[in-house]
Amino acid sequence: MKLAFYAPLKAPDHPVPSGDRAMARGVIAALKGVGADVTLASGLRSRDGGGDADHQAVLKGKAEIEVARLIPEGQHAGWQAWITYHNYYKAPDLIGPQVAAALKIPYLLVEATRARSRLVGDWAHFAAAAEAASDAADVIFYLTDRDAETLRRDAPDGQALLHLRPFLVRDDLPPASALTGPMLAVGMMREADKLPSYRIIAETLALLPAGSWQLCIAGDGPVRDEVEALMAPFGDAVRFLGALDSDSMTTAYESAALLFWPGVNEAFGLVYLEAQAAGVPVVAQDRPGVRDVLCPGNYPASDAGCGPLAARLNTLLTKPQTRACAGDAARTYIADHHLLPAASATLAKGLALCGVSA
């Protein structure tokens, strides 16, 4: 099974780590898990973060060159399908639909989003390209229910939509946490996406009895000074670990009592999957995207204030048996739904719908 793969937002071999790069690599690993020979077709990054029409025109020109290059390459390689990861209005797939059509092979999308409100304004041309790519797809794998709503609404006749649950790139679970260490928060320190969660954390910690808890924070970034200022009233109860590599994160999970991350503006959050796989119970708010990766349970609404978060933290911190049961349930949930074998099975199902199989 020979497949072409493309990630217009960030290629899987991009030098800068990110959740998007990790998911692109994960999709490739899941495809290889069903016997696919996967070729990274292009490294062209189509992202325009500023709504610059001139920059968009330059990217479209580069994409046309790639299309001309890839059609004969795909014919020679015998590609049987084209799969693009993460098509949206700021980074549309300007290559895959044309190549797939020329080669007469199925075109599949993983994590595509619809945004018809962007068909006017600074990203109008790119939004139209993203919509055209979504229209052209034979199969779209959606990661969250939030994305599925608009994909279902705007799906052309005959298009299949399949739920590909966000997943960890591993076949089995890591060792279970001892649940005896401090609480853990994990998040890069950026203004728009992460700082609001840190503010909620600080407001919630202020509601806990002094001396009853400790928190370690893994992460770094341009607003670290602001995060440190938020946590300053708690003194030595809060410890900053800085940005951790994967091995160090594994070590952090091995003893963490729980993960506390509210989840403001998270698409879904791989950190939730990692923590739960290690049997670390999660305290978060019930938010779109986040709820797609959390073990079923009672999570406070985002507009409920910090009181319910503090109450849940206090329960888990003071009742070891409750904490252990929550951790065991989380591990079972991840094992059943969010590991590599489940992802491979879903991708194989979508390919089979297009007549492509190992």
C-alpha positions as CSV (number, residue, x, y, z in Angstrom):
1,M,0.0,0.0,0.0
2,K,1.9,3.1,-1.3
3,L,0.7,6.4,0.1
4,A,1.6,10.0,-0.3
5,F,1.6,12.1,2.9
6,Y,1.6,15.9,3.3
7,A,1.2,18.3,6.3
8,P,0.8,21.9,5.0
9,L,1.0,23.5,8.5
10,K,4.2,21.8,9.7
11,A,6.0,18.9,8.1
12,P,6.8,15.9,10.3
13,D,10.5,16.5,9.7
14,H,10.3,20.2,10.7
15,P,13.1,21.0,13.2
16,V,10.8,22.8,15.7
17,P,8.8,20.5,18.0
18,S,5.1,21.1,18.4
19,G,1.9,19.2,18.9
20,D,1.1,19.5,15.2
21,R,4.4,18.0,14.3
22,A,3.9,15.2,16.8
23,M,0.4,14.4,15.4
24,A,1.8,14.4,11.8
25,R,4.4,11.9,12.9
26,G,1.8,9.9,14.7
27,V,-0.4,9.6,11.7
28,I,2.5,8.3,9.6
29,A,3.3,5.8,12.3
30,A,-0.3,4.6,12.4
31,L,-0.3,4.2,8.6
32,K,2.8,2.2,8.8
33,G,1.2,0.1,11.4
34,V,-1.2,-1.2,8.8
35,G,1.6,-2.0,6.3
36,A,1.6,1.2,4.4
37,D,4.7,2.5,2.5
38,V,4.4,6.2,3.3
39,T,6.2,8.9,1.3
40,L,6.5,12.5,2.5
41,A,5.4,14.1,-0.7
42,S,6.3,17.7,0.0
43,G,7.8,19.9,2.8
44,L,6.1,23.1,1.5
45,R,4.7,25.0,4.5
46,S,1.6,26.9,3.3
47,R,0.9,28.7,6.5
48,D,0.1,32.4,6.4
49,G,-0.4,33.7,9.9
50,G,-0.9,37.3,9.1
51,G,-3.5,37.4,6.3
52,D,-1.1,38.7,3.8
53,A,-2.4,38.5,0.2
54,D,1.0,38.9,-1.4
55,H,2.5,36.1,0.8
56,Q,-0.5,33.9,-0.1
57,A,0.2,34.5,-3.8
58,V,3.8,33.5,-3.4
59,L,2.8,30.3,-1.6
60,K,0.3,29.4,-4.3
61,G,3.1,29.8,-6.9
62,K,5.3,27.5,-5.0
63,A,2.5,25.0,-4.7
64,E,2.0,25.0,-8.5
65,I,5.6,24.1,-8.9
66,E,5.2,21.2,-6.4
67,V,2.1,20.0,-8.2
68,A,4.0,19.8,-11.5
69,R,6.8,17.9,-9.8
70,L,4.7,15.5,-7.9
71,I,2.4,14.2,-10.6
72,P,5.1,12.4,-12.5
73,E,6.7,11.4,-9.2
74,G,3.5,9.8,-8.0
75,Q,3.0,8.0,-11.3
76,H,6.4,6.5,-11.1
77,A,6.1,5.6,-7.4
78,G,2.6,4.1,-7.8
79,W,0.9,6.0,-5.1
80,Q,-2.5,4.6,-4.3
81,A,-3.8,7.4,-2.2
82,W,-2.9,10.9,-0.9
83,I,-3.4,11.8,2.7
84,T,-3.1,15.3,4.1
85,Y,-2.9,16.2,7.8
86,H,-4.4,19.4,9.0
87,N,-6.0,21.5,6.3
88,Y,-7.5,24.8,7.4
89,Y,-7.8,28.4,6.3
90,K,-4.4,29.6,7.5
91,A,-2.6,26.6,6.0
92,P,-4.7,25.0,3.2
93,D,-3.7,22.1,1.2
94,L,-2.8,23.7,-2.1
95,I,-1.2,20.6,-3.5
96,G,-3.0,17.3,-2.7
97,P,-6.3,17.8,-4.5
98,Q,-4.7,18.6,-7.8
99,V,-2.2,15.7,-7.6
100,A,-4.8,13.2,-6.5
101,A,-7.1,14.2,-9.3
102,A,-4.4,14.0,-11.9
103,L,-3.3,10.5,-10.6
104,K,-7.0,9.4,-10.2
105,I,-6.3,8.2,-6.7
106,P,-8.4,8.8,-3.5
107,Y,-7.8,12.0,-1.5
108,L,-8.1,11.8,2.3
109,L,-7.9,14.4,5.0
110,V,-7.0,14.1,8.6
111,E,-8.1,17.0,10.9
112,A,-9.6,19.3,8.4
113,T,-11.7,22.2,9.7
114,R,-14.4,24.2,7.9
115,A,-14.5,28.0,8.4
116,R,-16.8,29.6,5.9
117,S,-16.9,32.8,7.9
118,R,-13.3,33.3,6.6
119,L,-14.4,33.4,3.0
120,V,-14.4,37.1,3.3
121,G,-11.5,39.1,4.7
122,D,-7.7,38.8,4.8
123,W,-7.7,35.0,4.4
124,A,-10.5,34.8,1.8
125,H,-8.4,33.1,-0.9
126,F,-6.8,30.7,1.5
127,A,-10.1,29.9,3.1
128,A,-11.6,29.1,-0.3
129,A,-8.7,26.8,-1.0
130,A,-9.2,25.0,2.3
131,E,-12.9,24.6,1.6
132,A,-12.1,23.3,-1.9
133,A,-9.7,20.7,-0.4
134,S,-12.3,19.6,2.1
135,D,-14.9,19.3,-0.7
136,A,-12.5,17.2,-2.7
137,A,-11.8,14.6,0.0
138,D,-13.2,11.2,-0.3
139,V,-12.8,10.6,3.4
140,I,-12.2,13.1,6.3
141,F,-11.0,11.8,9.6
142,Y,-12.0,14.3,12.3
143,L,-10.4,14.4,15.8
144,T,-13.0,16.3,17.8
145,D,-16.8,16.6,17.9
146,R,-16.4,20.3,17.5
147,D,-14.7,19.8,14.1
148,A,-17.3,17.2,13.1
149,E,-20.2,19.7,13.4
150,T,-19.2,21.9,10.5
151,L,-17.8,19.0,8.5
152,R,-21.1,17.2,8.6
153,R,-23.0,20.4,7.8
154,D,-21.0,21.1,4.7
155,A,-20.1,17.6,3.5
156,P,-20.7,16.9,-0.2
157,D,-22.7,13.9,-1.2
158,G,-20.7,10.7,-0.9
159,Q,-18.0,12.0,1.5
160,A,-17.3,9.7,4.5
161,L,-16.5,11.2,7.9
162,L,-14.7,9.0,10.4
163,H,-13.8,9.7,14.0
164,L,-10.0,9.4,14.5
165,R,-9.5,9.8,18.2
166,P,-6.3,11.7,19.2
167,F,-3.8,9.1,20.1
168,L,-0.4,8.4,21.6
169,V,2.3,7.0,19.3
170,R,2.7,3.8,21.3
171,D,1.2,0.3,21.4
172,D,1.0,-0.1,25.2
173,L,0.8,1.9,28.4
174,P,3.7,3.4,30.3
175,P,4.3,2.4,34.0
176,A,1.6,3.7,36.3
177,S,2.2,6.7,38.5
178,A,2.7,6.2,42.2
179,L,0.5,9.2,42.7
180,T,2.5,10.3,45.7
181,G,4.2,13.4,44.3
182,P,3.0,17.0,43.8
183,M,0.3,18.1,41.5
184,L,1.6,18.7,37.9
185,A,0.7,21.4,35.4
186,V,2.1,21.2,31.8
187,G,1.8,24.0,29.3
188,M,4.0,26.3,27.2
189,M,4.0,29.9,28.4
190,R,2.4,31.8,25.6
191,E,0.1,34.8,25.7
192,A,-3.2,33.8,24.0
193,D,-3.4,30.0,24.2
194,K,-1.8,29.2,27.6
195,L,-1.8,32.2,29.9
196,P,-5.5,32.1,30.5
197,S,-5.1,28.5,31.9
198,Y,-2.3,29.7,34.2
199,R,-4.5,32.5,35.5
200,I,-7.3,30.0,36.3
201,I,-4.7,27.8,38.1
202,A,-3.6,30.6,40.3
203,E,-7.1,31.6,41.2
204,T,-7.9,28.0,42.1
205,L,-4.8,27.5,44.2
206,A,-5.8,30.5,46.2
207,L,-8.9,28.6,47.3
208,L,-7.0,25.6,48.6
209,P,-5.9,25.3,52.3
210,A,-2.4,26.6,52.7
211,G,0.2,23.9,53.3
212,S,-2.0,21.2,51.9
213,W,-0.6,21.0,48.4
214,Q,2.5,21.4,46.1
215,L,2.5,22.1,42.4
216,C,5.2,21.5,39.8
217,I,4.9,23.4,36.5
218,A,6.5,22.0,33.3
219,G,6.8,24.5,30.5
220,D,8.6,27.7,29.4
221,G,8.0,30.5,27.0
222,P,7.8,34.3,26.4
223,V,5.4,35.0,29.2
224,R,7.2,33.0,31.9
225,D,7.7,36.2,33.9
226,E,3.9,36.7,34.0
227,V,3.3,33.1,35.0
228,E,5.9,33.4,37.8
229,A,4.2,36.6,39.0
230,L,0.9,34.7,39.2
231,M,2.4,32.0,41.3
232,A,4.5,34.2,43.5
233,P,1.9,34.4,46.3
234,F,2.3,30.7,46.9
235,G,6.0,30.7,47.5
236,D,7.8,27.4,47.6
237,A,4.5,25.5,47.1
238,V,5.0,26.1,43.4
239,R,8.1,24.8,41.6
240,F,9.1,25.6,38.0
241,L,10.6,22.7,36.1
242,G,11.2,24.5,32.8
243,A,10.6,22.9,29.4
244,L,11.1,19.1,29.7
245,D,12.0,16.6,27.0
246,S,9.9,13.5,26.6
247,D,12.1,11.4,29.0
248,S,11.8,14.0,31.7
249,M,8.1,14.3,31.2
250,T,7.8,10.5,31.7
251,T,9.7,10.9,34.9
252,A,7.3,13.7,36.0
253,Y,4.3,11.6,35.4
254,E,5.7,8.6,37.3
255,S,5.0,10.3,40.7
256,A,2.5,13.1,39.9
257,A,-0.6,13.1,42.2
258,L,-2.7,14.6,39.4
259,L,-2.6,16.8,36.4
260,F,-4.2,20.2,36.7
261,W,-4.7,22.0,33.4
262,P,-8.0,23.9,32.8
263,G,-7.6,23.6,29.0
264,V,-8.5,27.1,27.7
265,N,-8.2,27.2,23.9
266,E,-6.8,23.6,23.7
267,A,-7.6,21.8,20.4
268,F,-7.5,18.7,22.5
269,G,-4.2,18.5,24.3
270,L,-1.7,15.6,24.1
271,V,-0.7,16.2,27.7
272,Y,-4.1,14.9,28.8
273,L,-3.4,11.6,26.9
274,E,0.1,11.3,28.3
275,A,-1.0,11.9,31.9
276,Q,-4.0,9.5,31.8
277,A,-1.9,6.8,30.1
278,A,0.3,7.0,33.2
279,G,-2.7,6.7,35.5
280,V,-2.6,10.3,36.5
281,P,-6.1,11.7,37.1
282,V,-6.9,15.0,35.4
283,V,-8.6,18.1,36.8
284,A,-9.7,20.2,33.8
285,Q,-12.8,22.2,32.7
286,D,-15.4,20.7,30.4
287,R,-14.4,22.4,27.1
288,P,-14.7,21.6,23.4
289,G,-11.8,19.5,22.3
290,V,-10.6,18.8,25.8
291,R,-13.7,16.6,26.5
292,D,-12.8,14.5,23.5
293,V,-9.7,13.1,25.2
294,L,-10.7,13.0,28.9
295,C,-11.9,9.8,30.6
296,P,-15.6,10.2,31.1
297,G,-16.3,11.9,34.4
298,N,-17.6,15.1,36.1
299,Y,-15.6,18.1,34.9
300,P,-16.6,21.6,35.8
301,A,-18.1,23.9,33.2
302,S,-15.9,26.6,31.9
303,D,-18.2,29.3,33.3
304,A,-18.6,27.7,36.7
305,G,-15.7,29.6,38.3
306,C,-12.8,28.2,40.2
307,G,-14.7,26.8,43.2
308,P,-15.6,23.4,41.5
309,L,-12.0,23.0,40.4
310,A,-10.7,23.6,43.9
311,A,-13.2,21.1,45.3
312,R,-12.1,18.4,42.9
313,L,-8.5,19.1,43.6
314,N,-9.1,18.9,47.4
315,T,-11.0,15.6,47.0
316,L,-8.2,14.0,45.0
317,L,-5.5,15.3,47.2
318,T,-7.1,14.2,50.5
319,K,-8.6,10.8,49.4
320,P,-5.8,8.5,48.0
321,Q,-8.3,5.8,47.2
322,T,-10.4,8.1,45.1
323,R,-7.2,9.3,43.4
324,A,-6.1,5.8,42.6
325,C,-9.5,4.8,41.2
326,A,-9.6,7.8,39.0
327,G,-6.1,7.0,37.7
328,D,-7.0,3.4,37.0
329,A,-10.1,4.4,35.0
330,A,-8.0,6.9,33.0
331,R,-5.5,4.2,32.1
332,T,-8.2,1.8,31.0
333,Y,-9.8,4.6,28.9
334,I,-6.5,5.4,27.1
335,A,-5.7,1.7,26.5
336,D,-9.1,1.2,24.9
337,H,-9.4,4.3,22.7
338,H,-6.2,6.4,22.4
339,L,-3.2,4.2,21.5
340,L,-1.6,3.4,18.1
341,P,-3.5,0.2,17.3
342,A,-6.9,2.0,17.6
343,A,-5.6,4.8,15.3
344,S,-4.3,2.3,12.8
345,A,-7.6,0.5,12.7
346,T,-9.5,3.7,12.0
347,L,-7.2,4.8,9.2
348,A,-7.3,1.4,7.6
349,K,-11.1,1.6,7.7
350,G,-11.1,4.9,5.8
351,L,-8.6,3.6,3.2
352,A,-10.7,0.5,2.7
353,L,-13.7,2.7,2.0
354,C,-11.7,4.1,-0.9
355,G,-10.7,0.6,-2.1
356,V,-7.1,0.9,-0.8
357,S,-5.8,-1.9,1.5
358,A,-2.7,-3.7,2.4
